[in-house]
Structure formats: structure tokens, C-alpha cells
Amino acid sequence: MTPLSTYSADHQLLVQEAAAAANLIDPVAFTPGGYLYTLVTNAIPSPLVPIRGALVRLWVTRSKFYPNATFGIRPYTLEGIRFARCIANIDQSYDQNGYDIFVVSRADYLKLFRKVLKLCRTQTCTALPPVLPDEQLEVLRQNTLGYLERDNLKRIKNLGGRPKRGLLLTGPPGNGKTSACRWLWEECQRHGYEYQIVSPDAYQAARRSCNPVQAVRDLFTVNRCGIIFFDDMDVALRDRDTVRETDDQAVFLSALDGIQVNEGVVYVFTTNCSLELIDPAFKRPGRIDLVLHFHLPDAHLRRRLMDRWHDDLKAGINLDVAVAQTAGYSFAEVEELKNLLILRYLDTHRWEWAWAMEQFNENRADLAKQQRHLGFAHLATASPNGSHGE
């Protein structure tokens, strides 16, 4: 069969199997996109069901919205509406949207969408904003979530403004770039904005695909308003006057700001390298419109971070001393001290700040060698309520 015939036959089989598993009538297939988190976390799951007798469970326990299977069907119920998620990962070269689908009865299709949309608009935000200076947090909000608000975006277009925005988050590791991206990612899910997370590995995989130009362009595109996160994309942004020019840079810049205009999208880039090392062609307005620097936190910000710690922990240490002794520490390093305090408490039932500081210094000495940076793209698969730092 041709690829189209194969896809069509597989699609019909998967829809029929999902409909039978969830007792659906006249089934309709869909992909929830940015509504996935809201749809599944508010629904009641049922036991997994095989596809034609085949069921492959996944032992790795992830967050509630993952079906815990690489091949099978998970039925759900949301406020009386039945639907199912059918996942059939039999070949990584297959289109993910074609082999990871949701199915619902045609009569309930619009009802389900409206219920999810209402949940997105009414549920409270459980994610705390990142610990940043108030002015910087507001600038971040205005240029991402505020920019994507329907009325704002409409007026921008009507007045002749650019219907897209580019932000670069820069600074040493551990000072809040990942926390800022995680918060924006969670807000996208809450508001129903589309999002994409592009890591260097994902970019290189697109470049190696059979149609690299289209594959890279897809990384820069959303079907509706949303944010695309580019994690640690130094490989494509380095200044061509200081490093050897590569095809990656030309393809990257063309997809970012080529002939085709992407509308209603915010690009958020993170990097640890100095701005002087980034290609001027990338930094021009229309590609990067705003740079936000994430510096080491001052005493006020370190205190704000510690104020979010558990009440028992805060009562067991002298916060004034903790703030003073962490001068020059990043958010990630302050959070590691918290983890050490907790681990020590589990053993001794005492909160020992001096021990945590001593242990931290020993661990840092052992890890003084160069380490690979763990960026937002790797953390995005973890629980939404992760700790600060990178």
C-alpha cells in the first residue's frame, strides 16, 4: 500500500478499537494540542485496554496526563462524557499525531471541547510565577502571555505591528531561565495556547530528516496562538565572525524570519553564552525583540525563594543567616541547600543549616569539573510543579 493508504487503514483500525473500548457511537478522532493537560487531568481514567489483543504497559510512572503505555487504549470520562486515548508507537518515523489520537462520540465532540475550554478559563493557576524582580516578571508576562491575548493581538495586527515576538533569556545556569520557561509552559496549558519545546537534539533531528527545510519550519510554527521554546540553541546562534559558518544558521534564520510570516507566535530562546558571541543577524529586531538577563539573585530574591519553603523547614532554621550566607549563590544552589536540609532531617529529625552548608561545599568541590547543562526541554517531561533553578 502507499503511505497514504497505510495511514488511512491504520487510522480506521485505531478509531474503531478506541470506540469499542470506550463504547462510543459514530466516533470522531482529534488531537487536543495545548488542551491535553486540562483534558486529561480533569478526567477520570479507566483501566488500559489492548489494541487487537496487544497491550504494552510502561512502568515509568509519569504525571497523570500520560497513559502509562506505549501501545494500548486508555478510556476516560469527563463530566459524563466518554472518550479514549489510543496510542500505538510502533515506529518512531510515523507521525505522532496519527498514532497518538483521542476519540469521542460525534454527538459529544463539541460538548467535550466546550467543557475543556471552560475548565481552562475557570481553573485557578497552581503554578507560582518564577522568583524574579517584579519589573522583570511583568516585562516577561507582557511580551508573552499578554501579547497573545486575543484583543491585544488583533489591535497589533490592525495597527500594522508585527504579529510575532522574539525573546532571548540569557545568563549563567541556575538563575531562573528554566523556571520562567516552565511557568510560561504551564500558563500556555491553562489558557489553551499552543506550545512547542525545541531542544538542540530535536533541531538536529529535523535537519537530518528526509525533508529538512519543512521539518525545521514545522518547529517554528503553531496552528494557533502560542509559544515556541528553543532551549540552549547556541549551535544555531553563534556569531559567524567568530566561529565557522554552518548551514544550520542559514536554515534557522530563514525559518525564524523568512518569506512566510508566522502570526500569533512568541519565540522564547534560552542561552548561557555571552551576547557578544551570538550572531548579529539573529539579534536584529523582528527576530529577537527583547533580551532578558537573568543574574545571580540578590538578598531580597533569595529571601523570596526561601519564603516558599515548607513552614516546618523555615521554622527550623534562621532565615536571616541563610540569606546572608548564600550571597553569590544561584537559585539552583539555594534550592540544593534546601534539598540537603530535607535529606538530613529524614536521618536526624533536626534542621541543620551548618551541616547543609558544609555538605554543599564538599559536593561542589567534587563537581567542579565541567558539567553538561540541563535545560528546560529536558525538564519539561517532569512534573509541572518542579523546583526553581536549572
C-alpha positions, 0 to 999 in steps of 0.5 A: 500500500502507499503511505497514504493508504497505510495511514488511512487503514491504520487510522480506521483500525485505531478509531474503531478499537478506541470506540469499542473500548470506550463504547462510543457511537459514530466516533470522531478522532482529534488531537487536543494540542495545548488542551491535553493537560486540562483534558486529561487531568480533569478526567477520570481514567479507566483501566488500559485496554489492548489494541487487537489483543496487544497491550504494552504497559510502561512502568515509568510512572509519569504525571497523570496526563500520560497513559502509562503505555506505549501501545494500548487504549486508555478510556476516560470520562469527563463530566459524563462524557466518554472518550479514549486515548489510543496510542500505538508507537510502533515506529518512531518515523510515523507521525505522532499525531496519527498514532497518538489520537483521542476519540469521542462520540460525534454527538459529544465532540463539541460538548467535550471541547466546550467543557475543556475550554471552560475548565481552562478559563475557570481553573485557578493557576497552581503554578507560582510565577518564577522568583524574579524582580517584579519589573522583570516578571511583568516585562516577561508576562507582557511580551508573552502571555499578554501579547497573545491575548486575543484583543491585544493581538488583533489591535497589533495586527490592525495597527500594522505591528508585527504579529510575532515576538522574539525573546532571548533569556540569557545568563549563567545556569541556575538563575531562573531561565528554566523556571520562567520557561516552565511557568510560561509552559504551564500558563500556555496549558491553562489558557489553551495556547499552543506550545512547542519545546525545541531542544538542540537534539530535536533541531538536529533531528529535523535537519537530518530528516528526509525533508529538512527545510519543512521539518525545521519550519514545522518547529517554528510554527503553531496552528494557533496562538502560542509559544515556541521554546528553543532551549540552549540553541547556541549551535544555531546562534553563534556569531559567524565572525567568530566561529565557522559558518554552518548551514544550520544558521542559514536554515534557522534564520530563514525559518525564524524570519523568512518569506512566510510570516508566522502570526500569533507566535512568541519565540522564547530562546534560552542561552548561557553564552555571552551576547557578544558571541551570538550572531548579529543577524539573529539579534536584529529586531523582528527576530529577537525583540527583547533580551532578558538577563537573568543574574545571580539573585540578590538578598531580597530574591533569595529571601523570596525563594526561601519564603516558599519553603515548607513552614516546618523547614523555615521554622527550623532554621534562621532565615536571616543567616541563610540569606546572608550566607548564600550571597553569590549563590544561584537559585539552583544552589539555594534550592540544593541547600534546601534539598540537603536540609530535607535529606538530613532531617529524614536521618536526624529529625533536626534542621541543620543549616551548618551541616547543609552548608558544609555538605554543599561545599564538599559536593561542589568541590567534587563537581567542579569539573565541567558539567553538561547543562540541563535545560528546560526541554529536558525538564519539561517531561517532569512534573509541572510543579518542579523546583526553581533553578536549572 
